[in-house]
Amino acid sequence: MTPILLSGILAAALEIFGANIKRDPRFVWFWRMISPAIAAFMFVDAKLTLLTSRVTVEGPGASYSGAAVYVNWHKYVPFMCIHYGQRRFWLLMSSAPYLEPVAMWCRWIGLTVVRSSPGEPSRDSLIHLVAALKNGDSVALAADGPAGPAFQAKSGCVELGRAAGVPIIPVACLSRKGKSRAKRWDQLYDVRKFDRIEVCYGAPIFLDPAEADASVLVRVQSGLEQWS
């Protein structure tokens, strides 16, 4: 299924049902119905990207071997999901209905997906993620997701890292052919086939029990801004 056909299906759905189809729980059936086709296209596209591109991993946090909370801007979500999937991370994702196809794709590429209510992580989702971290698994999330403000780190990663007693590691990806979508709220970053992709890991941010959450969040913000 081509991107043009996929976009045509989604455009037609929005025309018929209205824009609320994206977030209205009554339409989750629709997104689940089309999820396999969209997820299959995304899966093949991800595999082609990996097969045709050279991916390198660099930075002080790349060699960290323990459980950690990995954070990136929402801008880098498309390729970071692929990269995190190779490492079998857990991923926090909004429960918005229109993300059903993306959640299916994420599971297919190796991620364990935890859905949370739109906005800040719910208590239930944090419980699952803390348990995963204490079990030795790592968790990834978009520090400014799911809907912004863009490039402004939220406190969820600090709460999660503190609860599990693990560091926070900022991550970004850069590529020779990569382009940002300037009209999107998050300036979504697309890599290309036959690209040179560099995954950049910042230094682990360890949390001192005596340090205020606001101070830790400033360090997370600074860590994510080093690639701006």
N, C-alpha and C positions, 0 to 999 in steps of 0.2 A: 504494500500500500504506500503510495507516494505521499510526501508532505503536502502537496497541493490537494490531493483527495482528502487527506485527513483534515486539513484546514477547511475544506468545503463542507465536510460533514458537520464539523463543530459550528461553522457559521450558519448552516441551515438549522441546526438545533437551537441556536440562540435566537434565530429569527422566529421559529415556531413557538418556543416556550418562554422567550424573554431572557434577559441577562441574569435573572435570579437563579437560573438553572445551575449556575456555577456553585452556589453556596446553599441553596435550599435543600434540606435533607429529604424532601419529598421526591427529588429527582436523582437520588443516589442510584436507583435502579438503572437509569439511563447510562450513567458513567460506568457502572459495573458491566453493562451490556457491551459497551464499546471498548472496555479495558483490554481484552486480549489482543485485538487488532492493533491498537495504539502501542501497547507494551511490546508486542512482537516487532513492530517497526523500530521502536527505540532500542530494543535489544540488539537487533542486527546492525543498526547504525553505530551503537557503542562498540560492538565487536570489530567493525570495519575501522573505526577510529583507532583502536588499539593495534590492529594488525598493520595499518599503514603508517602509523606515526611512531616517532621515537620519544619515549617518555623517560625522563630522568627525575630523580628524587634528591633534593639537596636541603641543607640547613641543619642547625643543631638539634632540632626536635625529631629529625628523621630516624635517628638511631635509638630513640627512647623505646624501651622494651616493655614497660609496664602498662597497666590500664590507664587511660587518660580520656579527658574530654577534648575532642578536636573541634575547633571552631573556625569557620570561614565566613566571609560575607555571602549573602544570598546570591550575589552576582556570580559566584563561582560554582553554584550548586550542580549544573549539568555534568561537568567533567569530574568534580569532586565525588559525586555519587558513584561514578564508575571506578574511580581510584579507591574509595573507601570500600566498595563492594569486593574488590580484590583482596582486601585485608579483613573482610568479614566483620566489619563494624556494625554496631547498632546505630540506627538513624531515627531522630525525632522529626516527625512530619505532621503538619496540620491535618485535621480530620475533614477539611472541606471536601464536599462530594467530588468536585472536578479533579481532585488529585488522586482519585481511585486508580486511573491508568498508570500514573507515575509510581504509586505505591506498589502496584503489581510488578512494574519494570524493576524497581529497586530490589524487590525480593528475588527476582530472577537473576539479577547480577550479583547476588551474594549478601545483601544487607538484611539485617533483622529490623523491621520497621515498627516503630511505636507511634501510633497516631494520637495527637493531642488536640484539644479544643483550640480553635483559632485564637491567636493572641499569645498569651503566656502559657507555658506548659502547665497541664493540670496536675493535681496531686497524684492521681493514679499513674500517669505517664512517668512522673519523676520517681515513683516507687519502683517501677519496672526498670528504669534506667540505672538507678542507684544499685539495685540488686545485680544487674549485669556488670557494672563496674567493679563491685566487690567480688564478683566471681572471676575477675580477670579480663573481661572483655572491655573494649573501648567503645565510646559513644561519639557520634558526630552530630553537629547541629549548626544551623546558620545563625550567627550571633545577632543579626538584624532581621531575622525572619519572624513570621512568614510574610509580613506585609509592611515592614519598615517601622520607623523612618530608616531609609537606606544609610548604611555605613555608620550606624549608631548602635554599639553593642548593648544588649539587654542583659539583665541580671540573672537570667535563667542558667547560664553556663556556670556562673559563680556559685549559685545555690547548689547546683548539681555536683560540681567539683568538691565543694566543702562537705556536702552530705556523704560523699563516697570516699573522701580523703585522697583524691587523686589530683594531679596537675591539669592545667588547661594548656593546650598547645595550639597556637594560631597557625593557620594554613592558607595558602593561596595557590593559584596556578597561573602560569604565564605561557604564552606560546607565540611562535613566530608569525602565524597567520591569524591569531585570535582577534576577534572584534567584539566590542561592546554594543549593545542595543541602547542607544542614547535615549530613546523615547520611553523605555520601560522604567518603572520606579526604581528597580535595582540595578539597571544598566547591565542586564544579563550578558555574560561573557561566553561566546561560542568559540570553541576550537574547531579545527578543520581536519579533513583527511590529509594524509601525507604531511603532517605538521611536526614541529619539534615542540614538545610540551614539557614544561618544567614545573614540578610540584615542589613548592617552597614551604619548608617547615620552620617556624620560629622556635626560639628557645622555650622549653617548658616553663610555665608560670606556676610555681609552687605556692600554696596557700598557707600562710601563717595564721593559726587560730586567733591571734591577737590583732590581725590586720582587719580593718573595716572592709565590708563588701564593696563600698564605693571606691576605695583605694585599689582593690583588686581589679575592679571593672575598668579603671583608668589604665591599668597595665595591660589588660586584654585589648582595650581600644588601641593603645599604642602598638601592641604587637601586630594587630591586624592592619594598621596604617603603614607599616614599614614597606609595603609593596605598592603603595599608592603613587 
